[in-house]
Amino acid sequence: PKRTLYSKKYGVDLIRYTHAANTVVYSSNKIDDTIRYLSLHDNKYIRYFPGHSKRVVALSMSPVDDTFISGSLDKTIRLWDLRSPNCQGLMHLQGKPVCSFDPEGLIFAAGVNSEMVKLYDLRSFDKGPFATFKMQYDRTCEWTGLKFSNDGKLILISTNGGFLRLIDAFKGAVLHTFGGYNNSKAVTLEASFTPDSQFIMIGSEDGKIHVWNGESGMKVAVLDGKHTGPITCLQFNPKFMTFASACSNMAFWLPTIDD
């Protein structure tokens, strides 16, 4: 590690880089549910974003500008601009939301009530969603995350059960359901696309990483990183063929190059 910054008073939950390499926004898990904008350079807060009244469970930075969105257990999604502490937009939903920007920053998707995906145009989101995809409701688990593939064609929905769903971002059809990994304790396991949008991976409760081909739906690998607990974070490097996985310890992965 290069350095360690503490947020002992407020706690840290979700962290997202902004477009500057030395600033982040993060959600807290102590005291209140304000989102904080921090300069890593001098460990000073630049701005606070108050508004949510319960824990923030989704945080997504626009890929193109200073906008970001947050979803909370208070059943709202809020739209923010880094330059202003005031919420730029507010949506009331029926249940716990998950949300994310698309790779072009023009639309965002909200997963609501663990049963439907709503797509909003950023410029006119107050008019309501321009598309709604209803899924089969599964009583055994709830949705914990939503991510777009880099080509914008696919949406990956992760759950705290033993499966993931891959859906078509334009039509809403479920293309594949991926299962066969362990998650008996309903942990939030992070799933990720590879940057070429071809493969999907998730860590499991037993510390192994499962990889599927998105087109065929076939499992192509199970990787053992000697993790001692559930892999709650899994992120691919957008530029290089490397990714990181973390339970309480962290593993960095490189491809095998045949001699």
C-alpha positions in Angstrom: 0.0 0.0 0.0 1.1 3.5 -0.8 -0.8 5.1 2.1 -3.8 4.6 4.3 -6.5 7.1 4.9 -8.9 6.7 7.8 -12.6 7.5 8.1 -13.1 6.1 11.6 -15.9 8.5 12.6 -18.2 7.9 9.5 -17.0 4.5 8.4 -16.6 3.6 4.7 -18.8 1.4 2.6 -18.9 2.0 -1.2 -16.1 3.9 -2.8 -15.9 5.3 -6.4 -13.2 7.2 -8.1 -14.3 10.4 -9.8 -12.6 11.5 -13.1 -9.7 13.0 -11.2 -7.2 10.4 -10.0 -6.9 11.8 -6.5 -10.6 12.3 -5.5 -13.3 9.8 -4.5 -16.9 9.8 -3.4 -17.9 7.3 -0.8 -20.9 6.2 1.3 -20.7 5.9 5.1 -21.9 3.2 7.4 -21.7 5.1 10.7 -23.4 8.2 12.1 -25.4 9.2 9.0 -26.0 8.3 5.4 -24.3 11.4 3.8 -22.1 10.7 0.8 -18.7 12.3 1.1 -16.4 13.7 -1.5 -12.8 13.3 -0.5 -9.4 14.5 -1.8 -7.0 11.7 -1.4 -4.1 14.1 -2.0 -4.5 15.9 1.3 -7.1 13.8 3.0 -9.6 16.6 3.1 -13.4 16.6 2.4 -14.3 18.7 -0.6 -18.1 18.4 -0.2 -20.9 16.6 1.5 -24.0 15.2 -0.2 -26.8 14.9 2.5 -30.2 13.6 1.7 -30.5 9.8 2.1 -32.1 8.7 5.4 -31.0 5.1 5.2 -27.9 3.2 4.1 -26.6 3.8 0.6 -26.5 0.5 -1.3 -25.6 1.6 -4.8 -23.2 4.3 -6.0 -22.3 4.9 -9.6 -20.1 7.7 -11.2 -21.0 8.9 -14.7 -18.3 7.7 -17.2 -18.4 11.1 -18.9 -19.0 13.9 -16.5 -19.3 15.0 -12.8 -22.7 13.4 -12.3 -23.2 10.5 -10.0 -26.2 8.5 -8.8 -26.9 6.8 -5.5 -29.6 4.3 -4.4 -30.5 3.8 -0.8 -32.6 1.6 1.5 -34.8 4.7 2.0 -36.3 3.6 -1.4 -35.0 6.5 -3.4 -32.5 7.1 -6.1 -30.8 10.4 -6.1 -28.9 12.2 -8.9 -26.0 14.4 -7.9 -23.4 16.8 -9.4 -19.9 16.9 -7.7 -20.0 20.7 -7.9 -23.2 21.1 -5.8 -24.2 19.6 -2.4 -27.9 19.7 -3.5 -29.5 16.7 -5.0 -30.2 17.3 -8.7 -32.9 14.7 -9.0 -34.9 12.4 -6.8 -36.9 9.2 -7.6 -39.1 7.4 -5.2 -39.4 3.7 -5.7 -41.4 0.8 -4.2 -38.4 -1.0 -2.8 -34.7 -1.3 -2.4 -32.9 0.0 -5.5 -29.7 -1.0 -7.4 -28.6 1.4 -10.1 -25.8 2.1 -12.6 -24.9 4.3 -15.5 -24.5 2.9 -19.0 -21.0 3.2 -20.5 -21.8 6.3 -22.5 -23.3 8.1 -19.5 -26.6 8.9 -21.4 -28.9 6.5 -19.5 -29.0 4.8 -16.2 -30.7 1.6 -15.1 -32.5 1.1 -11.8 -33.3 -2.4 -10.5 -36.4 -2.1 -8.3 -37.9 -4.5 -5.8 -35.6 -7.3 -7.2 -38.1 -7.9 -10.0 -37.8 -5.1 -12.6 -35.2 -3.0 -14.4 -36.2 0.5 -15.4 -34.1 2.5 -17.9 -34.0 6.3 -17.7 -32.7 9.0 -20.0 -30.5 11.2 -18.0 -31.8 14.4 -19.6 -35.4 13.6 -19.0 -35.5 11.1 -16.2 -38.3 13.1 -14.5 -40.6 11.9 -17.3 -40.2 8.4 -16.0 -38.5 5.4 -17.4 -38.4 4.9 -21.2 -38.3 1.1 -20.8 -39.3 -1.3 -18.1 -38.2 -5.0 -18.0 -40.1 -7.2 -15.7 -38.3 -10.3 -14.4 -39.5 -13.4 -12.7 -39.5 -12.7 -9.0 -37.5 -15.0 -6.8 -38.5 -15.2 -3.2 -35.3 -16.8 -2.1 -33.0 -13.8 -2.7 -32.8 -10.1 -3.6 -30.8 -8.1 -6.1 -27.5 -6.7 -4.8 -26.0 -5.1 -7.9 -26.5 -4.1 -11.5 -23.7 -3.5 -14.1 -23.6 -2.7 -17.8 -21.1 -4.4 -20.1 -18.5 -2.0 -21.7 -20.2 -2.3 -25.1 -23.5 -1.3 -23.5 -25.4 -4.3 -24.9 -25.7 -6.4 -21.7 -26.8 -5.9 -18.1 -25.6 -8.1 -15.3 -27.8 -8.5 -12.2 -26.1 -10.0 -9.1 -28.1 -11.4 -6.2 -27.5 -12.5 -2.7 -28.6 -16.0 -3.7 -26.8 -18.6 -5.8 -27.3 -17.1 -9.3 -26.6 -14.2 -11.6 -28.8 -13.0 -14.5 -27.5 -11.7 -17.8 -30.1 -9.6 -19.7 -30.2 -7.9 -23.0 -29.9 -4.1 -22.4 -32.2 -3.2 -25.3 -35.0 -5.8 -25.1 -34.8 -6.9 -21.5 -34.8 -10.6 -22.3 -32.9 -12.9 -19.9 -30.1 -14.3 -21.9 -28.5 -16.6 -19.3 -28.9 -17.4 -15.6 -25.5 -18.4 -14.1 -25.4 -20.6 -11.0 -23.4 -23.5 -9.5 -21.4 -21.4 -7.0 -21.8 -21.3 -3.2 -23.7 -18.5 -1.4 -25.6 -20.1 1.5 -25.3 -17.1 3.8 -26.8 -14.6 1.4 -23.7 -12.5 1.1 -23.4 -9.6 -1.3 -20.8 -11.1 -3.8 -19.6 -8.7 -6.5 -19.8 -9.9 -10.1 -17.9 -8.3 -13.0 -17.7 -8.3 -16.8 -14.3 -8.6 -18.5 -13.5 -5.3 -20.4 -14.3 -7.0 -23.7 -17.8 -7.8 -22.5 -17.3 -11.5 -23.3 -16.9 -13.1 -19.9 -18.7 -12.8 -16.6 -17.1 -13.6 -13.3 -18.1 -13.8 -9.6 -16.4 -14.8 -6.4 -18.1 -17.4 -4.2 -18.5 -18.0 -0.5 -15.8 -20.7 -0.6 -13.2 -18.3 -2.0 -13.2 -19.6 -5.6 -13.9 -17.4 -8.7 -16.3 -18.8 -11.3 -16.1 -17.6 -14.9 -18.7 -17.9 -17.7 -18.8 -17.2 -21.4 -21.6 -14.6 -21.8 -22.5 -15.7 -25.3 -22.7 -19.5 -24.8 -23.6 -19.4 -21.1 -21.0 -22.1 -20.4 -18.8 -22.0 -17.4 -15.2 -21.8 -18.7 -13.1 -21.7 -15.5 -13.1 -21.9 -11.7 -10.1 -20.1 -10.3 -8.7 -20.8 -6.8 -7.1 -17.7 -5.2 -6.8 -19.3 -1.8 -9.3 -16.9 -0.4 -10.3 -17.7 3.2 -13.8 -16.2 3.0 -16.5 -15.0 0.7 -15.2 -12.8 -2.2 -17.2 -9.6 -1.8 -15.1 -7.5 -4.2 -14.1 -8.4 -7.8 -13.0 -5.8 -10.2 -11.3 -5.9 -13.6 -8.7 -3.5 -14.7 -10.2 -1.6 -17.6 -6.9 -1.3 -19.5 -4.8 -4.4 -18.7 -5.5 -8.1 -18.5 -5.5 -8.1 -14.7 -8.2 -8.2 -12.0 -8.3 -8.1 -8.3 -10.4 -10.2 -5.9 -10.9 -9.6 -2.2 -12.2 -11.3 0.9 -10.4 -10.1 4.0 -7.2 -10.5 2.0 -6.6 -9.4 -1.6 -5.4 -11.3 -4.7 -4.2 -9.9 -8.0 -4.5 -12.0 -11.1 -2.5 -12.1 -14.3 -3.1 -14.4 -17.4 -1.0 -17.5 -17.8 1.3 -17.0 -20.8 2.3 -20.3 -22.4 6.0 -20.7 -23.0 
